[in-house]
Each structure stands twice: as C-alpha cells, then as structure tokens.
Amino acid sequence: MNLKELESKLREIKNKGFVSSLRSGSTGIGYTFESLLGISENNLPIPDIGGRIELKTIRKDS
C-alpha cells in the first residue's frame, strides 16, 4: 500500500463514523482498524504498511 492508498482508506474509515469493535478486549480497536484498512493481523515486530509505517491505536479516555 502506498501513501495515496493509505490516505484514501483513512478518509473512507473517517467517513464511516462510529464503527463497533470487531473483537472485545484490549486488542479490539487495533484489530478493527487493521481490518478496515485491509491489513492481515500479525504479531511481527515490523511495520504494518510497506515496511515503513507501524499503526498504533488507543481508546479515547483510556
């Protein structure tokens, strides 16, 4: 995924508004975000997108 594709997908996700978590627990928000971006879940210590960008998520007020 290149930068323009990432920007487009982020806009699409933002336009969806609230999205319910696809998994309960502390990993749910990250899993949901990666799923919306079309990224397969992995636990590798390498960046998620193109070997250069690592995604991080956090719940509001946590």
C-alpha angles and dihedrals in degrees: 000000000000128000095266091051090049092050091050093049092047090053090050091051092047091051091055090067117201114015121190116234115262091213134033123234135041096314095052098092095050092045091049093048093049090047091053089051091049094244119144116237114256138160097211119134092235130097116279100226123051093330089284110073125061116195121221127182134187134186116244113260093010 
